[in-house]
């Protein structure tokens, strides 16, 4: 999770919403990314999506079987769908996202009958740290 926070800090410095994600397989980091929506001019350039794309290229597969995803914020519906389609084994996240989250909030994507694969779920990891970073980011924009 420390690497995910480093990616979130990098996103913060770039003026992006500070979310970072890391994909790990067999104890080794396969990929990591921070949000790049503004930089890439791409609404799908969330940290999770970028980390999944990179991990798939690195591993040479569209499936991330045996991989775990660490992210600093509860994933949105788009990212939850990508996590499911990629067959991520475990999902660990920091801060809850009552407004845009889709794991414990909103549609609760992995509990839907149309969800093809649900990872093991572990939320609230370093939650206050993740929440503080997001609050600092948005406070500076008000």
Contact map, one row per residue, 1 for C-alpha under 8 A:
1111100000000000000001000000000000000000000000000000000000000000000001110000000000000000000000000000000000000000000000000000000000000000000000
1111110000000000000000000000000000000000000000000000000000000000000000000000000000000000000000000000000000000000000000000000000000000000000000
1111111000000000000111000000000100000000000000000000000000000000000000000000000000000000000000000000000000000000000000000000000000000000000000
1111111100000000001111000000000111000000000000000000000000000000000001110000000000000000000000000000000000000000000000000000000000000000000000
1111111110000000001110000000000000000000000000000000000000000000000000010000000000000000000000000000000000000000000000000000000001000000000000
0111111111000000000100000000000000000000000000000000000000000000000000000000000000000000000000000000000000000000000000000000000000000000000000
0011111111100000011110000000000111000000000000000000000000000000000000000000000000000000000000000000000000000000000000000000000000000000000000
0001111111110000111110000000000001100000000000000000000000000000000000010000000000000000000000000000000000000000000000000000000000000000000000
0000111111111000011100000000000000000000000000000000000000000000000000000000000000000000000000000000000000000000000000000000000000000000000000
0000011111111100010000000000000001000000000000000000000000000000000000000000000000000000000000000000000000000000000000000000000000000000000000
0000001111111111111100000000000001110000000000000000000000000000000000000000000000000000000000000000000000000000000000000000000000000000000000
0000000111111111110000000000000000000000000000000000000000000000000000000000000000000000000000000000000000000000000000000000000000000000100000
0000000011111111000000000000000000000000000000000000000000000000000000000000000000000000000000000000000000000000000000000000000000000000000000
0000000001111111000000000000000000000000000000000000000000000000000000000000000000000000000000000000000000000000000000000000000000000000000000
0000000000111111100000000000000000000000000000000000000000000000000000000000000000000000000000000000000000000000000000000000000000000000000000
0000000000111111110000000000000000111100000000000000000000000000000000000000000000000000000000000000000000000000000000000000000000000000000000
0000000100110011111000000000000000100000000000000000000000000000000000000000000000000000000000000000000000000000000000000000000000000100100000
0000001111110001111100000000000001100000000000000000000000000000000000000000000000000000000000000000000000000000000000000000000000001100100000
0001101110100000111110000000000001100000000001100000000000000000000000111000000000000000000000000000000000000000000000000000000000000000000000
0011111110100000011111000000000111100000000000110000000000000000000000111000000000000000000000000000000000000000000000000000000000000000000000
0011101100000000001111100000000111000000000000110010000000000000000011110000000000000000000000000000000000000000000000000000000000000000000000
1011000000000000000111110000111110000000000000010010000000000000000011100000000000000000000000000000000000000000000000000000000000000000000000
0000000000000000000011111000111100000000000000000011001000000000001111000000000000000000000000000000000000000000000000000000000000000000000000
0000000000000000000001111111111000000000000000000000000000000000001111000000000000000000000000000000000000000000000000000000000000000000000000
0000000000000000000000111111110000000000000000000000000000000000011100000000000000000000000000000000000000000000000000000000000000000000000000
0000000000000000000000011111000000000000000000000000000000000000011000000000000000000000000000000000000000000000000000000000000000000000000000
0000000000000000000000011111100000000000000000000000000000000000000000000000000000000000000000000000000000000000000000000000000000000000000000
0000000000000000000000011111110000000000000000000000000000000000000000000000000000000000000000000000000000000000000000000000000000000000000000
0000000000000000000001111011111100000000000000000000000000000000000000000000000000000000000000000000000000000000000000000000000000000000000000
0000000000000000000001111001111100000000000000000000001001000000000000000000000000000000000000000000000000000000000000000000000000000000000000
0000000000000000000001110000111110000000000000000011011000000000000000000000000000000000000000000000000000000000000000000000000000000000000000
0011001000000000000111100000111111000000000000100110010000000000000000000000000000000000000000000000000000000000000000000000000000000000000000
0001001000000000000111000000001111100000000000110110000000000000000000000000000000000000000000000000000000000000000000000000000000000000000000
0001001101100000011110000000000111110000000001100100000000000000000000000000000000000000000000000000000000000000000000000000000000000000000000
0000000100100001111100000000000011111000000011100100000000000000000000000000000000000000000000000000000000000000000000000000000000000000000000
0000000000100001000000000000000001111111110011100000000000000000000000000000000000000000000000000000000000000000000000000000000000000000000000
0000000000000001000000000000000000111111111111000000000000000000000000000000000000000000000000000000000000000000000000000000000000000000000000
0000000000000001000000000000000000011111111000000000000000000000000000000000000000000000000000000000000000000000000000000000000000000000000000
0000000000000000000000000000000000011111110000000000000000000000000000000000000000000000000000000000000000000000000000000000000000000000000000
0000000000000000000000000000000000011111110010000000000000000000000000000000000000000000000000000000000000000000000000000000000000000000000000
0000000000000000000000000000000000011111111000000000000000000000000000000000000000000000000000000000000000000000000000000000000000000000000000
0000000000000000000000000000000000011111111110000000000000000000000000000000000000000000000000000000000000000000000000000000000000000000000000
0000000000000000000000000000000000001100111111000000000000000000000000000000000000000000000000000000000000000000000000000000000000000000000000
0000000000000000000000000000000000001000011111001000000000000000000000000000000000000000000000000000000000000000000000000000000000000000000000
0000000000000000000000000000000000111001011111101100000000000000000000000000000000000000000000000000000000000000000000000000000000000000000000
0000000000000000001000000000000001111000001111111100000000000000000000000000001000000000000000000000000000000000000000000000000000000000000000
0000000000000000001110000000000111110000000011111110000000000000000000100000000000000000000000000000000000000000000000000000000000000000000000
0000000000000000000111000000000010000000000001111111000000000000000010100010001000000000000000000000000000000000000000000000000000000000000000
0000000000000000000000000000000000000000000111111111100000000000000000000000001001000000000000000000000000000000000000000000000000000000000000
0000000000000000000000000000000111100000000011111111110000000000000000000000000000000000000000000000000000000000000000000000000000000000000000
0000000000000000000011100000001110000000000000111111111000000000000000000000000000000000000000000000000000000000000000000000000000000000000000
0000000000000000000000100000001000000000000000011111111100000000000000000000000001100100000000000000000000000000000000000000000000000000000000
0000000000000000000000000000000000000000000000001111111110000000000000000000000000000000000000000000000000000000000000000000000000000000000000
0000000000000000000000000000001100000000000000000111111111000000000000000000000000000000000000000000000000000000000000000000000000000000000000
0000000000000000000000100000011000000000000000000011111111100001000000000000000000000000000000000000000000000000000000000000000000000000000000
0000000000000000000000000000000000000000000000000001111111111111000000000000000000000000000000000000000000000000000000000000000000000000000000
0000000000000000000000000000000000000000000000000000111111111000000000000000000000000000000000000000000000000000000000000000000000000000000000
0000000000000000000000000000010000000000000000000000011111110000000000000000000000000000000000000000000000000000000000000000000000000000000000
0000000000000000000000000000000000000000000000000000001111111000000000000000000000000000000000000000000000000000000000000000000000000000000000
0000000000000000000000000000000000000000000000000000000111111100000000000000000000000000000000000000000000000000000000000000000000000000000000
0000000000000000000000000000000000000000000000000000000110111111000000000000000000000000000000000000000000000000000000000000000000000000000000
0000000000000000000000000000000000000000000000000000000100011111000000000000000000000100000000000000000000000000000000000000000000000000000000
0000000000000000000000000000000000000000000000000000000100001111100000000000000000001111000000000000000000000000000000000000000000000000000000
0000000000000000000000000000000000000000000000000000001100001111111000000000000000000111100000000000000000000000000000000000000000000000000000
0000000000000000000000000000000000000000000000000000000000000011111000000000000000000111100000000000000000000000000000000000000000000000000000
0000000000000000000000001100000000000000000000000000000000000001111100000000000000000001100000000000000000000000000000000000000000000000000000
0000000000000000000000111100000000000000000000000000000000000001111110000000000000000001110000000000000000000000000000000000000000000000000000
0000000000000000000000111000000000000000000000000000000000000000011111000000000000000001111100000000000000000000000000000000000000000000000000
0000000000000000000011110000000000000000000000010000000000000000001111100000000000000001111100000000000000000000000000000000000000000000000000
1001000000000000000011110000000000000000000000000000000000000000000111110000000000000000001110000000000000000000000000000000000000000000000000
1001000000000000001111000000000000000000000000110000000000000000000011111110000000000000001111000000000000000000000000000000000000000000000000
1001100100000000001110000000000000000000000000000000000000000000000001111100000000000000000011100000000000000000000000000000001001000000000000
0000000000000000001100000000000000000000000000000000000000000000000000111110000000000000000011111000000000000000000000000000000001000000000000
0000000000000000000000000000000000000000000000000000000000000000000000111111000000000000000011111000111100000000000000000010000000000000000000
0000000000000000000000000000000000000000000000010000000000000000000000101111111100000000000010001001111000000000000000000000000000000000000000
0000000000000000000000000000000000000000000000000000000000000000000000000111111100000000000000000001111000000000000000000000000000000000000000
0000000000000000000000000000000000000000000000000000000000000000000000000011111110000000000000000001111000101000000000000000000000000000000000
0000000000000000000000000000000000000000000000000000000000000000000000000011111111000000000000000000000000000000000000000000000000000000000000
0000000000000000000000000000000000000000000001011000000000000000000000000011111111100000000000000000000000000000000000000000000000000000000000
0000000000000000000000000000000000000000000000000000000000000000000000000011111111110000000000000000011000001100000000000000000000000000000000
0000000000000000000000000000000000000000000000000000000000000000000000000000111111111000000000000000000000001000001000000000000000000000000000
0000000000000000000000000000000000000000000000001001000000000000000000000000011111111100000000000000000000000000000000000000000000000000000000
0000000000000000000000000000000000000000000000000001000000000000000000000000001111111111000000000000000000000000000000100000000000000000000000
0000000000000000000000000000000000000000000000000000000000000000000000000000000111111111000000000000000000000100001111100000000000000000000000
0000000000000000000000000000000000000000000000000000000000000010000000000000000011111110000000000000000000000000000110000000000000000000000000
0000000000000000000000000000000000000000000000000001000000000111100000000000000001111111000000000000000000000000000000000000000000000000000000
0000000000000000000000000000000000000000000000000000000000000011100000000000000000111111100000000000000000000000000011100000000000000000000000
0000000000000000000000000000000000000000000000000000000000000011111110000000000000110111111000000000000000000000000000100000000000000000000000
0000000000000000000000000000000000000000000000000000000000000001111110000000000000000011111000000000000000000000000000110000000000000000000000
0000000000000000000000000000000000000000000000000000000000000000001110000000000000000001111100000000000000000000000000111100000000000000000000
0000000000000000000000000000000000000000000000000000000000000000000111100000000000000001111110000000000000000000000000111100000000000000000000
0000000000000000000000000000000000000000000000000000000000000000000111100000000000000000011111000000000000000000000000001110100000000000000000
0000000000000000000000000000000000000000000000000000000000000000000001111110000000000000001111110000000000000000000000000111100000000000000000
0000000000000000000000000000000000000000000000000000000000000000000000111100000000000000000111110000000000000000000000000011111101100000000000
0000000000000000000000000000000000000000000000000000000000000000000000011100000000000000000011111000000000000000000000000011111101100000000000
0000000000000000000000000000000000000000000000000000000000000000000000001100000000000000000011111100100100000000000000000011001000000000000000
0000000000000000000000000000000000000000000000000000000000000000000000001110000000000000000000111111100010000000000000000000000000000000000000
0000000000000000000000000000000000000000000000000000000000000000000000000000000000000000000000011111100011000000000000000000000000000000000000
0000000000000000000000000000000000000000000000000000000000000000000000000000000000000000000000001111100011000000000000000000000000000000000000
0000000000000000000000000000000000000000000000000000000000000000000000000011100000000000000000001111110011000000000000000000000000000000000000
0000000000000000000000000000000000000000000000000000000000000000000000000111100000000000000000011111111111000000000000000000000000000000000000
0000000000000000000000000000000000000000000000000000000000000000000000000111100100000000000000000001111111111000000000000000000000000000000000
0000000000000000000000000000000000000000000000000000000000000000000000000111100100000000000000000000111111111100000000000000000000000000000000
0000000000000000000000000000000000000000000000000000000000000000000000000100000000000000000000010000111111010000000000000000000000000000000000
0000000000000000000000000000000000000000000000000000000000000000000000000000000000000000000000001111111111110000000000000000000000000000000000
0000000000000000000000000000000000000000000000000000000000000000000000000000000000000000000000000111111111110000000000000000000000000000000000
0000000000000000000000000000000000000000000000000000000000000000000000000000100000000000000000000000011011111001000000000000000000000000000000
0000000000000000000000000000000000000000000000000000000000000000000000000000000000000000000000000000011111111111000000000000000000000000000000
0000000000000000000000000000000000000000000000000000000000000000000000000000100110000000000000000000011000111111001000000000000000000000000000
0000000000000000000000000000000000000000000000000000000000000000000000000000000100010000000000000000001000011111001011100000000000000000000000
0000000000000000000000000000000000000000000000000000000000000000000000000000000000000000000000000000000000011111101001000000000000000000000000
0000000000000000000000000000000000000000000000000000000000000000000000000000000000000000000000000000000000111111111000000000000000000000000000
0000000000000000000000000000000000000000000000000000000000000000000000000000000000000000000000000000000000000011111000000000000000000000000000
0000000000000000000000000000000000000000000000000000000000000000000000000000000000000000000000000000000000000001111100000000000000000000000000
0000000000000000000000000000000000000000000000000000000000000000000000000000000010010000000000000000000000001111111111000000000000000000000000
0000000000000000000000000000000000000000000000000000000000000000000000000000000000011000000000000000000000000000011111000000000000000000000000
0000000000000000000000000000000000000000000000000000000000000000000000000000000000011010000000000000000000000100001111100000000000000000000000
0000000000000000000000000000000000000000000000000000000000000000000000000000000000010010000000000000000000000110001111110000000000000000000000
0000000000000000000000000000000000000000000000000000000000000000000000000000000000110011111000000000000000000100000011111000000000000000000000
0000000000000000000000000000000000000000000000000000000000000000000000000000000000000000111000000000000000000000000001111100000000000000000000
0000000000000000000000000000000000000000000000000000000000000000000000000000000000000000011100000000000000000000000000111110000000000000000000
0000000000000000000000000000000000000000000000000000000000000000000000000000000000000000011110000000000000000000000000011111100000000000000000
0000000000000000000000000000000000000000000000000000000000000000000000000100000000000000000111110000000000000000000000001111100000000000000000
0000000000000000000000000000000000000000000000000000000000000000000000000000000000000000000011110000000000000000000000000111111000000000000000
0000000000000000000000000000000000000000000000000000000000000000000000000000000000000000000111100000000000000000000000000111111000000000000000
0000000000000000000000000000000000000000000000000000000000000000000000000000000000000000000001100000000000000000000000000001111111000000000000
0000000000000000000000000000000000000000000000000000000000000000000000010000000000000000000001110000000000000000000000000001111111100000000000
0000000000000000000000000000000000000000000000000000000000000000000000000000000000000000000001100000000000000000000000000000011111110000000000
0000000000000000000000000000000000000000000000000000000000000000000000000000000000000000000000000000000000000000000000000000011111111000000000
0000100000000000000000000000000000000000000000000000000000000000000000011000000000000000000001100000000000000000000000000000011111111100000000
0000000000000000000000000000000000000000000000000000000000000000000000000000000000000000000001100000000000000000000000000000001111111110000000
0000000000000000000000000000000000000000000000000000000000000000000000000000000000000000000000000000000000000000000000000000000111111111000000
0000000000000000010000000000000000000000000000000000000000000000000000000000000000000000000000000000000000000000000000000000000011111111100000
0000000000000000110000000000000000000000000000000000000000000000000000000000000000000000000000000000000000000000000000000000000001111111110000
0000000000000000000000000000000000000000000000000000000000000000000000000000000000000000000000000000000000000000000000000000000000111111111000
0000000000000000000000000000000000000000000000000000000000000000000000000000000000000000000000000000000000000000000000000000000000011111111100
0000000000010000110000000000000000000000000000000000000000000000000000000000000000000000000000000000000000000000000000000000000000001111111110
0000000000000000000000000000000000000000000000000000000000000000000000000000000000000000000000000000000000000000000000000000000000000111111111
0000000000000000000000000000000000000000000000000000000000000000000000000000000000000000000000000000000000000000000000000000000000000011111111
0000000000000000000000000000000000000000000000000000000000000000000000000000000000000000000000000000000000000000000000000000000000000001111111
0000000000000000000000000000000000000000000000000000000000000000000000000000000000000000000000000000000000000000000000000000000000000000111111
0000000000000000000000000000000000000000000000000000000000000000000000000000000000000000000000000000000000000000000000000000000000000000011111
